[in-house]
């Protein structure tokens, strides 16, 4: 009898020398909302293995909670050093105010700059003395600001690498104590501890590239970090016993760039279940009726997500069409969107309803009419992305309109579940949304059929097969 991929994944036992294989999952951030890491851990347990997630405790969270259970998985939270955690409070307060000098500090500094240590009564100064005093204060203030600004910049410059490097060392120490059979490195910022521990313990490590790491969205003023990251991935990735990634384009890039002996294993980031479990509630959250039509967006609400294009497109659509955003953004950006909507006369047709839990997104969206998924083309990681938002829309039974980026466009075209935007023009988006609304029943049927062939079980089965091959040296 031939097993389905789902059945094969569940029946592939992760055993090593007659016992459950011990898998260590490394992730350089808090794991609470990382659905991919948690899904992978569940799949390890379902396949008979044991899993230990080692994450990074960040200063914005409760650093004291070291050992936890997250959705039934054992998690160790390890902090890294932070410049801000070891600086004296007085120095820290000065750094926090680096953008503007504190008046009291200036006064104290000016007072201390006098030869006799006494403050000078400005009202009794002669013009000549006042000029000299003013000159001394100005000079002192400039020095103070340079020191303060410089200290802030230096602290900022070295805080991230010091924090990450110290976390790496602590992770290696933890791995040497726990002695896993296989180390799973999530993203390239875990490759160093994964590689070092694998050498010390003589066990294999697997690299899971959640995005095209060297070409992801980052701050523009990073000068040294990109070169260090390239060096790390160039060195460590080819030495991994296996590589996993989220889209075919990224897999092909990695294979070509690092001259890999075989194509990385494709494990797409689809929801754990493709059947909606939460009844559609977006309409109710936005205060809309059954006659209103909704094109929806989910995720972070910021200027990189094509939201202004959607607001402009809304002005070209019938009045019964509304744009509803399920997510969160800054107050300033939300105001700018509202100002744009007011200028276009559609302020009563845009709605920001706030976020929901990750496992509720698909169900919440399911009573909208079409999902909008925008991907910028400015960097390779965006071009090659196959976003989980697309799979969430499919899980919710929604037709989609998506940017014309290779991975997303190929999937939408193959499944026939929506329209592909040939440009970023608002008029193009408006036409695509209207086309999907006009043929909603046809597209919804295609989406319903498509989700029958997409499951996390199918994706995880490939990961479990790779694990088994690596564990047994095949």
C-alpha positions as CSV (number, residue, x, y, z in Angstrom):
1,X,0.0,0.0,0.0
2,X,1.3,3.5,-0.9
3,X,1.1,6.0,1.9
4,X,0.1,9.7,1.3
5,X,2.6,12.3,2.1
6,X,0.7,13.1,5.3
7,X,0.7,9.4,6.4
8,X,4.4,9.0,5.4
9,X,5.4,11.9,7.6
10,X,3.5,10.5,10.6
11,X,5.0,7.1,10.1
12,X,8.6,8.2,9.6
13,X,10.0,7.6,13.1
14,X,12.8,9.8,14.2
15,X,14.8,7.3,16.2
16,X,18.5,7.1,16.9
17,X,20.1,4.0,18.4
18,X,16.8,2.6,19.6
19,X,15.5,5.8,21.2
20,X,13.7,9.0,20.1
21,X,16.1,11.3,18.3
22,X,16.8,14.5,20.2
23,X,16.3,17.6,17.9
24,X,17.5,21.1,19.0
25,X,15.7,24.0,17.3
26,X,17.7,27.2,17.4
27,X,15.9,30.6,16.9
28,X,17.5,34.0,17.6
29,X,14.4,35.6,18.8
30,X,11.4,35.0,21.1
31,X,9.5,31.9,19.9
32,X,6.0,32.7,21.1
33,X,4.7,34.0,17.8
34,X,7.0,32.0,15.4
35,X,4.4,29.7,13.9
36,X,6.9,28.0,11.6
37,X,9.2,26.9,14.5
38,X,6.3,25.7,16.6
39,X,4.8,23.8,13.7
40,X,8.2,22.1,12.9
41,X,8.5,21.1,16.6
42,X,5.0,19.6,16.5
43,X,6.0,17.6,13.4
44,X,9.1,16.3,15.1
45,X,7.0,15.0,18.1
46,X,4.4,13.5,15.7
47,X,7.2,11.6,14.0
48,X,8.5,10.1,17.3
49,X,11.3,12.5,18.0
50,X,11.9,14.8,20.9
51,X,12.5,18.5,20.5
52,X,14.1,21.3,22.5
53,X,13.6,24.9,21.3
54,X,16.4,27.2,22.3
55,X,15.4,30.8,21.8
56,X,16.6,34.2,22.7
57,X,15.2,36.2,25.6
58,X,14.9,39.8,24.6
59,X,15.2,42.8,27.0
60,X,11.6,43.8,26.2
61,X,10.3,40.6,27.8
62,X,10.5,38.9,31.2
63,X,14.2,37.8,31.1
64,X,13.8,35.8,34.3
65,X,11.6,33.1,32.7
66,X,14.2,30.7,31.4
67,X,12.3,27.4,31.0
68,X,8.8,27.4,29.6
69,X,6.3,25.3,27.8
70,X,4.9,27.0,24.6
71,X,2.1,25.1,23.1
72,X,3.4,21.9,24.8
73,X,6.9,22.4,23.5
74,X,9.9,22.7,25.8
75,X,11.6,26.1,25.3
76,X,14.8,27.4,26.9
77,X,15.1,31.2,26.7
78,X,18.7,32.4,26.8
79,X,19.6,36.1,27.0
80,X,22.5,37.8,25.4
81,X,24.4,40.6,26.9
82,X,23.2,44.1,26.2
83,X,25.1,47.4,26.6
84,X,22.0,48.9,28.1
85,X,21.8,46.1,30.8
86,X,25.3,46.6,32.0
87,X,25.6,50.4,31.9
88,X,25.0,52.4,35.2
89,X,21.6,53.9,35.3
90,X,23.0,57.4,35.3
91,X,24.9,56.8,32.1
92,X,22.0,55.1,30.6
93,X,19.7,58.0,31.2
94,X,22.2,60.3,29.5
95,X,22.3,58.0,26.5
96,X,18.6,58.0,26.3
97,X,18.5,61.7,26.1
98,X,21.2,61.9,23.4
99,X,18.9,63.4,20.9
100,X,18.6,66.6,23.0
101,X,20.7,68.0,25.9
102,X,19.0,68.1,29.2
103,X,18.9,71.7,30.7
104,X,19.8,70.6,34.2
105,X,22.8,68.7,32.9
106,X,23.9,71.8,31.0
107,X,23.6,73.9,34.1
108,X,25.6,71.4,36.2
109,X,28.2,71.2,33.5
110,X,28.4,74.9,33.2
111,X,28.8,75.3,36.9
112,X,31.5,72.7,37.1
113,X,33.4,74.4,34.3
114,X,34.2,77.5,36.5
115,X,37.7,77.6,38.0
116,X,36.5,78.1,41.6
117,X,33.7,75.6,41.3
118,X,31.1,78.4,42.0
119,X,28.3,79.4,39.7
120,X,28.3,82.9,38.3
121,X,25.4,85.3,38.7
122,X,24.8,86.4,35.2
123,X,23.0,89.5,36.3
124,X,26.3,90.8,37.9
125,X,28.6,89.9,35.1
126,X,30.3,92.6,33.0
127,X,29.7,92.3,29.2
128,X,33.3,91.1,28.8
129,X,33.0,88.5,31.5
130,X,29.6,87.4,30.2
131,X,31.1,86.9,26.8
132,X,33.9,84.7,28.2
133,X,31.5,82.8,30.4
134,X,29.1,82.3,27.4
135,X,32.0,81.1,25.3
136,X,33.1,78.6,28.0
137,X,29.5,77.3,28.4
138,X,29.0,76.9,24.7
139,X,32.3,75.0,24.4
140,X,31.4,72.8,27.3
141,X,28.0,72.1,26.0
142,X,29.4,71.1,22.6
143,X,31.9,68.7,24.3
144,X,29.1,67.3,26.5
145,X,26.8,66.8,23.5
146,X,29.6,65.2,21.5
147,X,30.4,62.8,24.3
148,X,26.7,62.0,24.8
149,X,25.9,61.6,21.2
150,X,29.1,59.6,20.6
151,X,28.4,57.4,23.5
152,X,24.9,56.7,22.3
153,X,26.1,55.9,18.8
154,X,28.9,53.6,20.0
155,X,26.5,51.8,22.4
156,X,24.0,51.4,19.5
157,X,26.7,50.3,17.1
158,X,28.1,47.5,19.4
159,X,24.9,46.5,21.3
160,X,23.4,44.2,18.6
161,X,26.6,42.3,17.7
162,X,27.7,42.0,21.3
163,X,24.3,40.8,22.3
164,X,24.1,38.2,19.4
165,X,27.7,37.0,19.9
166,X,27.2,36.5,23.7
167,X,23.9,34.6,22.9
168,X,25.8,32.4,20.5
169,X,28.4,31.4,23.1
170,X,25.6,30.6,25.7
171,X,23.7,28.5,23.1
172,X,26.9,26.5,22.3
173,X,27.3,25.9,26.1
174,X,23.6,24.8,26.4
175,X,23.9,22.4,23.4
176,X,27.1,20.8,24.8
177,X,25.1,20.0,27.9
178,X,21.9,18.7,26.2
179,X,23.8,16.8,23.5
180,X,21.2,16.6,20.7
181,X,21.4,14.2,17.8
182,X,20.6,16.9,15.3
183,X,20.7,20.8,15.4
184,X,18.1,22.7,13.4
185,X,19.3,26.3,12.7
186,X,16.5,28.7,11.9
187,X,17.9,31.5,9.8
188,X,21.5,32.4,9.3
189,X,21.9,34.2,12.6
190,X,21.9,30.8,14.3
191,X,24.4,29.2,12.0
192,X,27.5,30.0,14.1
193,X,26.4,28.3,17.3
194,X,24.8,25.4,15.3
195,X,28.1,24.8,13.4
196,X,30.3,25.1,16.5
197,X,28.2,22.8,18.5
198,X,27.9,20.3,15.7
199,X,31.7,20.1,15.5
200,X,32.1,19.8,19.2
201,X,29.4,17.1,19.5
202,X,30.1,15.4,16.2
203,X,26.4,15.7,15.2
204,X,24.9,17.1,12.0
205,X,23.1,20.4,11.6
206,X,20.4,21.5,9.2
207,X,20.0,25.1,8.0
208,X,16.4,26.4,7.6
209,X,16.4,29.6,5.6
210,X,13.1,31.3,6.2
211,X,13.9,34.0,3.7
212,X,16.8,35.0,1.4
213,X,18.9,36.1,4.3
214,X,21.6,38.1,2.6
215,X,19.0,40.0,0.6
216,X,16.3,40.6,3.2
217,X,14.8,44.0,4.3
218,X,17.1,45.7,6.8
219,X,18.1,49.1,7.9
220,X,19.9,51.1,5.2
221,X,22.8,52.3,7.4
222,X,24.2,48.8,8.1
223,X,27.8,49.0,6.8
224,X,29.7,46.0,8.3
225,X,26.9,43.6,9.2
226,X,26.0,42.6,5.6
227,X,29.6,41.5,4.9
228,X,29.8,39.5,8.2
229,X,26.4,37.9,7.4
230,X,27.6,37.0,3.9
231,X,30.8,35.5,5.3
232,X,28.9,33.4,7.8
233,X,26.3,32.0,5.4
234,X,29.0,31.4,2.7
235,X,31.1,29.4,5.2
236,X,28.4,27.5,7.1
237,X,25.6,26.8,4.6
238,X,27.6,24.4,2.4
239,X,28.7,22.6,5.5
240,X,25.2,21.8,6.6
241,X,24.0,18.2,6.4
242,X,20.8,19.6,4.7
243,X,19.2,22.9,3.8
244,X,15.5,23.7,4.0
245,X,13.8,26.8,2.6
246,X,10.4,28.3,1.9
247,X,10.3,28.9,-1.9
248,X,11.6,27.3,-5.0
249,X,13.3,30.5,-6.1
250,X,15.3,30.8,-2.8
251,X,16.2,27.1,-3.1
252,X,17.6,27.7,-6.6
253,X,19.5,30.8,-5.5
254,X,21.1,28.9,-2.6
255,X,22.0,26.0,-4.7
256,X,23.7,28.2,-7.4
257,X,25.3,30.6,-5.0
258,X,26.9,28.0,-2.7
259,X,27.4,25.2,-5.4
260,X,25.4,22.8,-3.3
261,X,25.5,19.1,-4.2
262,X,21.7,19.0,-4.2
263,X,18.7,21.3,-4.3
264,X,17.5,22.5,-0.8
265,X,14.4,20.8,0.5
266,X,11.2,22.9,0.0
267,X,9.1,23.3,3.1
268,X,6.6,26.1,2.5
269,X,5.2,28.0,5.4
270,X,1.6,27.0,5.1
271,X,-0.9,27.1,8.1
272,X,-1.0,24.0,10.3
273,X,-4.6,23.5,9.1
274,X,-6.0,24.7,5.8
275,X,-9.6,24.3,7.0
276,X,-10.9,27.5,8.7
277,X,-11.7,26.9,12.4
278,X,-12.9,30.5,13.2
279,X,-16.1,31.7,11.7
280,X,-15.6,34.8,9.5
281,X,-15.9,37.9,11.6
282,X,-14.1,40.6,9.6
283,X,-17.5,42.1,8.5
284,X,-18.7,42.4,12.0
285,X,-15.4,43.8,13.2
286,X,-15.6,46.6,10.6
287,X,-19.3,47.2,11.2
288,X,-20.3,46.3,7.7
289,X,-23.5,44.7,6.4
290,X,-24.0,41.7,4.2
291,X,-24.5,43.8,1.1
292,X,-21.1,45.5,1.4
293,X,-18.1,44.1,-0.5
294,X,-14.8,43.7,1.2
295,X,-11.2,43.5,-0.1
296,X,-9.0,42.7,2.8
297,X,-5.4,43.0,3.9
298,X,-3.8,41.3,6.9
299,X,-0.4,42.0,8.5
300,X,1.7,44.9,9.5
301,X,0.3,48.2,8.4
302,X,3.2,50.2,7.1
303,X,4.4,52.1,4.0
304,X,6.1,49.0,2.5
305,X,2.9,47.0,2.0
306,X,1.2,48.9,-0.8
307,X,-1.6,50.1,1.4
308,X,-1.6,53.6,-0.2
309,X,-2.2,52.0,-3.6
310,X,-5.2,50.1,-2.1
311,X,-6.7,53.3,-0.7
312,X,-6.3,55.1,-4.1
313,X,-7.8,52.0,-5.8
314,X,-10.8,52.2,-3.5
315,X,-11.7,55.6,-4.9
316,X,-12.1,53.9,-8.3
317,X,-14.4,51.2,-7.1
318,X,-18.2,51.3,-6.4
319,X,-19.3,52.8,-3.1
320,X,-20.3,49.5,-1.6
321,X,-16.7,48.2,-1.8
322,X,-14.7,48.7,1.5
323,X,-11.0,48.1,2.3
324,X,-10.5,46.4,5.7
325,X,-7.1,46.0,7.3
326,X,-6.6,43.2,9.9
327,X,-3.4,44.2,11.6
328,X,-1.6,47.0,13.4
329,X,0.5,50.1,12.6
330,X,1.7,53.3,14.0
331,X,-0.7,56.1,14.9
332,X,1.2,58.5,12.6
333,X,0.9,56.1,9.6
334,X,-2.7,55.4,10.3
335,X,-3.4,59.1,10.3
336,X,-1.6,59.6,7.0
337,X,-3.8,56.8,5.5
338,X,-6.9,58.6,6.8
339,X,-5.7,61.9,5.4
340,X,-5.2,60.3,2.0
341,X,-8.7,58.7,2.2
342,X,-10.2,62.1,3.2
343,X,-8.6,63.7,0.2
344,X,-10.1,61.0,-2.1
345,X,-13.5,61.1,-0.4
346,X,-13.3,57.4,0.8
347,X,-12.6,57.9,4.5
348,X,-15.8,56.1,5.5
349,X,-14.7,53.0,3.4
350,X,-11.4,52.2,4.9
351,X,-11.3,50.3,8.2
352,X,-8.4,49.3,10.5
353,X,-9.8,46.6,12.9
354,X,-6.7,45.6,14.7
355,X,-4.8,42.2,14.9
356,X,-6.0,38.7,15.9
357,X,-4.1,35.7,17.0
358,X,-2.0,34.1,14.2
359,X,-4.1,30.9,14.2
360,X,-7.3,33.0,13.8
361,X,-6.3,35.1,10.8
362,X,-7.6,32.7,8.1
363,X,-10.9,32.2,9.7
364,X,-11.4,35.9,10.5
365,X,-10.7,36.9,6.9
366,X,-13.1,34.2,5.4
367,X,-16.1,36.5,5.2
368,X,-14.4,39.1,3.1
369,X,-14.6,38.8,-0.7
370,X,-11.0,39.1,-1.9
371,X,-7.6,39.3,-0.2
372,X,-4.9,41.8,-1.3
373,X,-1.3,40.6,-1.0
374,X,1.4,43.1,-2.0
375,X,5.1,42.3,-2.4
376,X,7.7,44.9,-3.2
377,X,10.3,44.2,-5.9
378,X,13.0,46.3,-4.3
379,X,15.0,43.4,-2.9
380,X,15.5,39.7,-3.9
381,X,13.9,38.3,-0.7
382,X,10.7,40.1,-1.5
383,X,10.7,39.0,-5.2
384,X,11.3,35.4,-4.2
385,X,8.9,35.3,-1.3
386,X,6.0,32.9,-1.0
387,X,4.3,34.6,1.9
388,X,2.3,32.8,4.5
389,X,-0.4,35.5,4.0
390,X,-1.1,33.9,0.6
391,X,-1.6,30.5,2.2
392,X,-3.7,32.1,5.0
393,X,-6.0,33.6,2.3
394,X,-6.3,30.2,0.6
395,X,-7.1,28.6,4.0
396,X,-9.8,31.1,4.5
397,X,-11.3,30.2,1.1
398,X,-10.5,33.6,-0.3
399,X,-9.7,34.6,-3.9
400,X,-6.7,36.9,-4.1
401,X,-5.0,39.7,-6.0
402,X,-1.2,39.6,-5.7
403,X,1.8,41.5,-7.0
404,X,3.5,40.1,-10.0
405,X,6.4,38.4,-8.2
406,X,7.6,35.0,-9.4
407,X,6.6,32.7,-6.6
408,X,3.3,34.2,-5.6
409,X,2.2,34.8,-9.2
410,X,3.1,31.3,-10.3
411,X,1.1,29.7,-7.5
412,X,-2.0,32.0,-8.1
413,X,-1.8,31.3,-11.9
414,X,-1.3,27.5,-11.4
415,X,-4.3,27.3,-9.0
416,X,-6.5,29.8,-10.7
417,X,-7.5,31.5,-7.5
418,X,-7.3,35.2,-8.4
419,X,-5.6,37.9,-10.4
420,X,-2.0,39.0,-10.8
421,X,-1.2,42.7,-10.8
422,X,0.9,43.7,-13.8
423,X,1.9,47.0,-12.2
424,X,1.6,49.0,-9.0
425,X,-0.8,51.5,-10.5
426,X,-4.0,52.0,-8.4
427,X,-6.1,51.6,-11.5
428,X,-4.7,48.2,-12.2
429,X,-5.5,47.1,-8.7
430,X,-9.0,48.5,-8.9
431,X,-9.6,46.6,-12.2
432,X,-8.3,43.3,-10.6
433,X,-10.4,43.7,-7.5
434,X,-13.5,44.3,-9.6
435,X,-12.8,41.3,-11.9
436,X,-12.6,39.0,-8.8
437,X,-15.7,40.5,-7.3
438,X,-17.6,40.0,-10.6
439,X,-16.5,36.3,-10.7
440,X,-16.5,35.6,-7.0
441,X,-18.2,32.2,-7.1
442,X,-15.8,30.9,-9.7
443,X,-12.7,32.1,-7.8
444,X,-14.0,30.8,-4.5
445,X,-14.6,27.4,-6.0
446,X,-11.0,27.3,-7.3
447,X,-9.7,28.4,-3.9
448,X,-11.8,25.7,-2.1
449,X,-10.3,23.0,-4.5
450,X,-6.8,24.4,-4.1
451,X,-6.7,24.1,-0.4
452,X,-7.4,20.4,-0.6
453,X,-4.0,19.8,-2.0
454,X,-2.1,22.1,0.4
455,X,-1.3,21.0,3.9
456,X,1.4,21.4,6.5
457,X,1.5,17.7,6.8
458,X,2.7,17.5,3.2
459,X,5.4,20.1,3.8
460,X,6.5,18.7,7.1
461,X,6.8,15.2,5.6
462,X,9.7,16.5,3.4
463,X,11.4,17.9,6.5
464,X,11.0,14.7,8.5
465,X,12.4,12.7,5.5
466,X,15.4,15.0,5.4
467,X,15.9,14.5,9.2
468,X,15.8,10.7,8.9
469,X,18.3,10.8,6.0
470,X,20.7,13.0,8.0
471,X,20.4,11.1,11.2
472,X,21.2,7.8,9.6
473,X,23.9,9.2,7.3
474,X,22.1,8.3,4.0
